């Protein structure tokens, strides 16, 4: 794997996360994925409702560039190793 591929992987991952985070924040209340401290059965630190699915943007930011840029047989995907 060349150094340029690593740089493009990082840049594309960062771009995906930066674009998806506001989208996930917008989507969370519409699908009921919000942690509302006023309707909680236990005390919360935050005072306003917070989206609980923010990790989706991070996971997609890692998986999408990995699926596109990593090729089978590369050093990161060693097929012959058994754990």
Secondary structure in CASP SS format (residue, H / E / C, confidence):
PFRMAT SS
TARGET T0000
AUTHOR 0000-0000-0000
METHOD secondary structure of the structure
MODEL  1
X C 1.00
X C 1.00
X H 1.00
X H 1.00
X H 1.00
X H 1.00
X H 1.00
X H 1.00
X H 1.00
X H 1.00
X H 1.00
X H 1.00
X H 1.00
X H 1.00
X H 1.00
X H 1.00
X H 1.00
X H 1.00
X H 1.00
X H 1.00
X H 1.00
X H 1.00
X H 1.00
X H 1.00
X H 1.00
X H 1.00
X H 1.00
X H 1.00
X H 1.00
X H 1.00
X H 1.00
X C 1.00
X C 1.00
X E 1.00
X E 1.00
X C 1.00
X H 1.00
X H 1.00
X H 1.00
X C 1.00
X C 1.00
X C 1.00
X C 1.00
X C 1.00
X C 1.00
X C 1.00
X C 1.00
X C 1.00
X C 1.00
X E 1.00
X E 1.00
X C 1.00
X C 1.00
X C 1.00
X H 1.00
X H 1.00
X H 1.00
X H 1.00
X H 1.00
X H 1.00
X H 1.00
X H 1.00
X H 1.00
X H 1.00
X H 1.00
X H 1.00
X H 1.00
X H 1.00
X H 1.00
X C 1.00
X C 1.00
X C 1.00
X C 1.00
X C 1.00
X H 1.00
X H 1.00
X H 1.00
X C 1.00
X C 1.00
X C 1.00
X C 1.00
X C 1.00
X C 1.00
END
